């Protein structure tokens, strides 16, 4: 199965050039402030027009409508007939024998959407990840994995990922953990004795600009 991962497109999805494949996964933050309904319908129409068999979406901290007005958001996402987008919010979907589990939550930052207040709340949330998960999709990274701001133009910071998420991943051992959220963390960590391949699929840099409109990550499972 050929997977394409993208994240943090922030309404600039139509600038992307995707290769096509089996499953297109967006790891959240396709909106900006998160209150414009048109942003959802425009993104949905674009997503299902891409050359893929299946589509998976997880919300991010900028995608406020999915927390504040979930019924409206899901209606806007589901306007395109047979080309169904699988929206995952602490839920799963199995595609051709591969189980995908998605969740939008990230550690608290500036009162955006889907915030976790402290490690206890995070640990309780991540306990919901099923043990038979093959591909875990969260908006934010796990602590220590592709979770640092590294771009020269941005203010350097340490690890920004979620420690309880990392601990749960070490128990579940999914084949892939895909995320975004920390823009300059984009990349892949594969190997190093790890069971799980870690992917940060953020498409835009810390300046919210594309370095390359082909900033997507392809992977096979």
C-alpha positions as CSV (number, residue, x, y, z in Angstrom):
1,X,0.0,0.0,0.0
2,X,1.4,3.4,-1.0
3,X,0.7,6.2,1.4
4,X,1.2,9.9,1.0
5,X,1.4,12.1,4.1
6,X,0.8,15.8,4.3
7,X,0.1,18.2,7.1
8,X,0.0,21.9,8.0
9,X,-1.1,23.2,4.6
10,X,-3.0,26.1,6.2
11,X,-5.4,26.8,3.2
12,X,-2.5,26.5,0.7
13,X,-3.4,22.9,-0.4
14,X,-4.1,23.9,-4.0
15,X,-0.4,24.8,-4.5
16,X,0.6,21.2,-3.9
17,X,1.5,18.6,-6.6
18,X,0.8,15.2,-5.3
19,X,1.9,11.9,-7.0
20,X,-1.2,9.8,-6.4
21,X,-1.4,6.4,-4.7
22,X,-3.5,4.3,-2.5
23,X,-4.1,6.5,0.6
24,X,-3.7,10.3,1.1
25,X,-3.3,11.2,4.8
26,X,-3.6,14.8,6.1
27,X,-2.3,15.1,9.7
28,X,-4.2,18.4,10.5
29,X,-4.1,22.2,10.3
30,X,-5.5,22.6,6.8
31,X,-7.2,25.8,8.1
32,X,-5.8,29.1,9.5
33,X,-7.9,30.7,12.3
34,X,-10.3,27.8,11.9
35,X,-13.6,29.6,11.7
36,X,-14.2,29.9,7.9
37,X,-16.6,27.3,6.7
38,X,-15.5,27.8,3.1
39,X,-12.0,26.5,4.1
40,X,-13.5,23.1,4.9
41,X,-15.5,22.7,1.7
42,X,-12.7,24.0,-0.5
43,X,-10.2,21.6,1.2
44,X,-12.6,18.7,0.9
45,X,-13.3,19.3,-2.8
46,X,-9.6,19.5,-3.4
47,X,-8.7,16.4,-1.4
48,X,-11.1,14.1,-3.1
49,X,-10.0,15.3,-6.5
50,X,-6.5,13.9,-5.9
51,X,-5.5,10.6,-7.5
52,X,-6.0,8.3,-4.5
53,X,-8.3,5.5,-3.6
54,X,-8.8,6.5,0.1
55,X,-8.6,9.7,2.1
56,X,-7.9,10.2,5.8
57,X,-8.0,13.5,7.7
58,X,-7.2,14.3,11.3
59,X,-7.9,17.8,12.7
60,X,-5.2,20.1,14.1
61,X,-5.1,22.9,16.6
62,X,-6.0,25.5,13.9
63,X,-9.0,23.5,12.7
64,X,-11.3,25.0,15.4
65,X,-14.6,24.3,13.8
66,X,-14.1,20.5,14.3
67,X,-14.2,21.1,18.0
68,X,-16.5,24.1,18.3
69,X,-19.1,23.1,15.6
70,X,-18.4,19.5,14.8
71,X,-21.7,18.7,13.1
72,X,-21.3,21.6,10.7
73,X,-17.7,20.8,10.0
74,X,-18.5,17.1,9.3
75,X,-21.4,18.1,7.0
76,X,-19.0,20.4,5.0
77,X,-16.5,17.6,4.8
78,X,-19.0,15.1,3.5
79,X,-20.4,17.0,0.5
80,X,-18.7,15.0,-2.2
81,X,-20.7,11.9,-2.8
82,X,-18.8,8.6,-3.1
83,X,-15.4,10.1,-2.5
84,X,-15.6,9.8,1.3
85,X,-13.0,11.4,3.5
86,X,-12.4,9.3,6.6
87,X,-12.3,11.9,9.4
88,X,-10.6,10.3,12.5
89,X,-11.1,11.9,15.9
90,X,-10.0,9.3,18.5
91,X,-11.3,6.7,16.1
92,X,-10.0,4.2,13.5
93,X,-10.6,2.9,10.0
94,X,-9.3,-0.3,8.4
95,X,-8.2,-0.1,4.8
96,X,-7.2,-3.2,2.9
97,X,-6.2,-4.9,6.2
98,X,-4.3,-1.9,7.6
99,X,-5.7,-0.2,10.7
100,X,-5.3,3.6,10.9
101,X,-6.0,5.4,14.2
102,X,-6.2,9.2,14.3
103,X,-6.4,11.8,17.0
104,X,-6.1,15.7,16.9
105,X,-4.9,16.4,20.5
106,X,-1.7,18.3,21.3
107,X,-0.2,19.7,24.6
108,X,-1.6,23.1,25.6
109,X,-0.4,26.1,23.7
110,X,-2.2,29.5,23.5
111,X,-5.7,28.0,23.9
112,X,-6.1,26.7,20.4
113,X,-8.3,23.7,19.5
114,X,-7.9,20.1,20.9
115,X,-5.6,21.0,23.8
116,X,-4.4,18.7,26.5
117,X,-3.9,20.3,29.9
118,X,-1.0,18.4,31.5
119,X,0.6,15.0,31.3
120,X,-2.2,13.2,33.2
121,X,-4.8,14.3,30.7
122,X,-2.5,13.4,27.8
123,X,-1.8,9.9,29.2
124,X,-5.5,9.2,29.6
125,X,-6.2,10.3,26.0
126,X,-3.4,8.2,24.5
127,X,-4.6,5.1,26.4
128,X,-7.4,5.1,23.9
129,X,-4.9,4.1,21.1
130,X,-5.7,0.5,20.2
131,X,-3.0,-2.1,20.6
132,X,-3.5,-3.4,17.0
133,X,-2.9,0.0,15.4
134,X,-0.7,-0.2,12.3
135,X,-0.6,3.5,11.4
136,X,-1.0,6.1,14.1
137,X,-1.9,9.6,13.0
138,X,-1.8,12.5,15.5
139,X,-1.5,16.2,14.8
140,X,1.4,16.7,17.2
141,X,4.7,14.7,17.5
142,X,5.9,12.5,20.3
143,X,8.6,13.9,22.5
144,X,12.0,13.7,21.0
145,X,10.8,12.7,17.5
146,X,10.9,15.4,14.8
147,X,9.6,17.9,17.4
148,X,12.1,20.7,17.4
149,X,12.1,24.1,15.7
150,X,15.3,24.0,13.6
151,X,14.9,26.6,10.9
152,X,17.5,29.4,11.0
153,X,14.8,32.0,10.6
154,X,12.8,30.8,13.6
155,X,13.5,31.1,17.3
156,X,15.3,27.9,18.4
157,X,13.5,25.8,21.0
158,X,13.9,22.4,22.5
159,X,11.7,19.4,22.2
160,X,8.0,20.3,21.9
161,X,6.4,16.9,21.5
162,X,4.2,15.0,24.0
163,X,6.0,12.7,26.4
164,X,2.9,10.6,27.3
165,X,2.3,10.1,23.5
166,X,5.8,8.8,23.2
167,X,5.3,6.4,26.1
168,X,2.1,5.0,24.6
169,X,3.8,4.5,21.2
170,X,6.5,2.5,22.9
171,X,3.7,0.2,24.2
172,X,1.6,0.0,21.0
173,X,4.5,-0.1,18.5
174,X,2.6,0.9,15.4
175,X,4.5,0.5,12.1
176,X,4.2,4.2,11.4
177,X,3.5,7.3,13.5
178,X,2.6,10.3,11.3
179,X,2.2,13.8,12.6
180,X,2.8,17.5,11.8
181,X,2.3,20.6,14.0
182,X,6.0,21.5,14.4
183,X,6.6,22.8,10.9
184,X,10.4,22.7,10.7
185,X,10.4,19.1,12.1
186,X,9.4,17.8,8.7
187,X,11.2,14.5,7.9
188,X,11.4,10.8,8.5
189,X,13.1,8.8,11.3
190,X,13.3,5.2,10.2
191,X,15.5,2.5,11.9
192,X,17.8,3.2,14.8
193,X,16.5,0.1,16.4
194,X,13.0,1.5,16.6
195,X,9.9,-0.6,15.7
196,X,8.0,2.5,14.6
197,X,8.9,4.8,11.6
198,X,8.3,8.4,12.7
199,X,7.0,10.9,10.0
200,X,6.5,14.6,10.4
201,X,4.6,15.6,7.3
202,X,4.4,19.3,7.8
203,X,4.4,21.0,4.4
204,X,5.0,24.7,5.3
205,X,8.0,26.1,7.1
206,X,7.9,28.2,10.3
207,X,7.2,31.2,8.0
208,X,4.1,29.5,6.6
209,X,5.6,29.3,3.2
210,X,6.5,26.4,1.0
211,X,10.1,25.6,0.4
212,X,8.9,23.3,-2.3
213,X,5.3,22.6,-3.5
214,X,6.3,18.9,-3.6
215,X,6.8,18.9,0.2
216,X,5.0,15.6,0.9
217,X,6.2,12.3,2.2
218,X,5.6,9.0,0.5
219,X,5.8,5.7,2.3
220,X,4.9,2.1,1.7
221,X,3.4,-0.4,4.2
